[in-house]
Amino acid sequence: MAAMKPRTGDGPLEVTKEGRSLVMRVPLEGGGRLVVELNAAEATALKEALGGVV
């Protein structure tokens, strides 16, 4: 049987390149993670949108 890892939201925001996509894992309050798969154009649009907030 495979080892089970605890599912916690603790830890940093992570972004990894998997194939032609970027996978972003965002820790959530209360545990767990939000996992979002983006292509390069979507990542650029997200960067521009977040840059406008600051």
N, CA, C and O of each residue as an XYZ file, in Angstrom:
216
protein
N       0.852     -1.173      0.000
C       0.000      0.000      0.000
C       0.902      1.241      0.000
O       1.932      1.266      0.673
N       0.516      2.242     -0.739
C       1.295      3.473     -0.823
C       1.191      4.253      0.477
O       0.168      4.215      1.161
N       2.258      4.954      0.805
C       2.259      5.787      2.013
C       1.345      6.982      1.806
O       1.323      7.578      0.729
N       0.600      7.326      2.832
C      -0.300      8.477      2.766
C       0.387      9.670      3.411
O       0.902      9.567      4.525
N       0.395     10.802      2.714
C       0.955     12.028      3.270
C      -0.200     12.857      3.808
O      -1.281     12.868      3.219
N       0.013     13.549      4.913
C      -1.056     14.418      5.413
C      -1.313     15.568      4.444
O      -0.375     16.123      3.873
N      -2.565     15.919      4.261
C      -2.930     17.014      3.369
C      -3.104     18.271      4.196
O      -4.129     18.460      4.850
N      -2.110     19.117      4.163
C      -2.187     20.369      4.917
C      -2.018     21.537      3.971
O      -1.464     21.384      2.882
N      -2.482     22.686      4.372
C      -2.308     23.904      3.597
C      -1.041     24.627      3.963
O      -0.714     25.653      3.366
N      -0.316     24.104      4.945
C       0.913     24.751      5.363
C       1.940     24.669      4.254
O       1.995     23.693      3.507
N       2.738     25.691      4.159
C       3.798     25.700      3.169
C       3.650     26.885      2.236
O       2.646     27.596      2.262
N       4.657     27.083      1.420
C       4.654     28.243      0.535
C       3.818     28.020     -0.718
O       3.448     26.895     -1.053
N       3.539     29.104     -1.385
C       2.953     29.046     -2.712
C       3.975     28.382     -3.617
O       5.157     28.721     -3.563
N       3.544     27.447     -4.444
C       4.460     26.733     -5.330
C       4.002     26.867     -6.775
O       2.809     26.801     -7.073
N       4.961     27.055     -7.661
C       4.678     27.032     -9.095
C       5.717     26.140     -9.747
O       6.918     26.351     -9.579
N       5.257     25.137    -10.495
C       6.167     24.225    -11.184
C       5.782     24.142    -12.656
O       4.622     24.334    -13.021
N       6.763     23.856    -13.482
C       6.513     23.665    -14.906
C       6.345     22.179    -15.155
O       7.238     21.387    -14.852
N       5.216     21.803    -15.699
C       4.921     20.403    -16.005
C       4.503     20.331    -17.465
O       3.386     20.707    -17.823
N       5.406     19.848    -18.300
C       5.130     19.818    -19.733
C       5.096     21.234    -20.268
O       6.029     22.007    -20.050
N       4.022     21.577    -20.969
C       3.891     22.943    -21.505
C       3.070     23.836    -20.593
O       2.777     24.975    -20.958
N       2.691     23.353    -19.421
C       1.844     24.111    -18.498
C       2.606     24.507    -17.242
O       3.633     23.916    -16.907
N       2.090     25.507    -16.561
C       2.566     25.886    -15.236
C       1.494     25.455    -14.249
O       0.309     25.700    -14.473
N       1.898     24.818    -13.164
C       0.958     24.368    -12.148
C       1.232     25.170    -10.877
O       2.334     25.133    -10.329
N       0.212     25.895    -10.420
C       0.325     26.738     -9.227
C      -0.463     26.084     -8.098
O      -1.633     25.739     -8.263
N       0.191     25.916     -6.949
C      -0.462     25.337     -5.767
C      -0.498     26.404     -4.677
O       0.541     26.858     -4.197
N      -1.702     26.792     -4.299
C      -1.904     27.866     -3.332
C      -2.463     27.266     -2.043
O      -3.533     26.659     -2.065
N      -1.741     27.430     -0.895
C      -2.273     26.925      0.374
C      -3.530     27.703      0.775
O      -3.606     28.917      0.583
N      -4.507     26.995      1.329
C      -5.772     27.609      1.741
C      -5.922     27.592      3.248
O      -5.387     26.716      3.927
N      -6.653     28.565      3.765
C      -6.966     28.554      5.195
C      -7.848     27.347      5.467
O      -8.733     27.029      4.672
N      -7.616     26.683      6.571
C      -8.401     25.512      6.919
C      -7.847     24.229      6.329
O      -8.431     23.161      6.512
N      -6.722     24.318      5.620
C      -6.095     23.125      5.070
C      -6.403     22.934      3.603
O      -7.381     23.474      3.086
N      -5.584     22.182      2.953
C      -5.761     21.897      1.544
C      -5.036     22.904      0.671
O      -4.434     23.861      1.159
N      -5.107     22.671     -0.606
C      -4.465     23.544     -1.580
C      -5.373     23.728     -2.780
O      -6.107     22.823     -3.178
N      -5.304     24.916     -3.342
C      -5.961     25.199     -4.609
C      -4.917     24.946     -5.688
O      -3.842     25.545     -5.661
N      -5.220     24.069     -6.637
C      -4.278     23.738     -7.708
C      -4.844     24.289     -9.008
O      -5.966     23.970     -9.400
N      -4.032     25.139     -9.684
C      -4.456     25.784    -10.922
C      -3.422     25.488    -11.995
O      -2.225     25.664    -11.771
N      -3.876     25.038    -13.163
C      -2.985     24.794    -14.292
C      -3.150     25.938    -15.286
O      -4.266     26.243    -15.707
N      -2.039     26.569    -15.662
C      -2.049     27.729    -16.542
C      -1.131     27.509    -17.732
O      -0.125     26.806    -17.631
N      -1.485     28.116    -18.862
C      -0.537     28.156    -19.965
C       0.227     29.481    -19.867
O      -0.059     30.285    -18.980
N       1.183     29.720    -20.753
C       2.028     30.912    -20.668
C       1.214     32.203    -20.791
O       1.474     33.166    -20.070
N       0.247     32.231    -21.685
C      -0.575     33.437    -21.875
C      -1.404     33.735    -20.630
O      -1.531     34.892    -20.228
N      -1.965     32.699    -20.023
C      -2.764     32.893    -18.804
C      -1.886     33.357    -17.649
O      -2.312     34.189    -16.847
N      -0.665     32.831    -17.552
C       0.260     33.245    -16.490
C       0.637     34.717    -16.655
O       0.729     35.450    -15.670
N       0.851     35.145    -17.887
C       1.178     36.554    -18.149
C       0.000     37.451    -17.782
O       0.189     38.500    -17.167
N      -1.203     37.049    -18.151
C      -2.398     37.831    -17.817
C      -2.590     37.910    -16.297
O      -2.970     38.959    -15.777
N      -2.330     36.808    -15.586
C      -2.439     36.809    -14.129
C      -1.410     37.754    -13.514
O      -1.726     38.496    -12.584
N      -0.183     37.731    -14.029
C       0.874     38.622    -13.529
C       0.474     40.090    -13.699
O       0.652     40.895    -12.785
N      -0.061     40.432    -14.856
C      -0.486     41.810    -15.118
C      -1.659     42.211    -14.211
O      -1.692     43.333    -13.704
N      -2.608     41.309    -14.009
C      -3.754     41.594    -13.152
C      -3.332     41.807    -11.706
O      -3.815     42.726    -11.044
N      -2.420     40.951    -11.208
C      -1.956     41.092     -9.828
C      -1.064     42.321     -9.658
O      -1.066     42.943     -8.595
N      -0.306     42.674    -10.691
C       0.541     43.863    -10.638
C      -0.280     45.135    -10.499
O       0.173     46.100     -9.884
N      -1.475     45.146    -11.060
C      -2.347     46.308    -10.968
C      -2.973     46.485     -9.597
O      -3.497     47.559     -9.302
N      -2.934     45.479     -8.762
C      -3.545     45.540     -7.429
C      -2.660     46.303     -6.453
O      -3.154     47.020     -5.583
N      -1.354     46.144     -6.603
C      -0.397     46.742     -5.655
C      -0.297     48.218     -5.831
O       0.459     48.875     -5.117
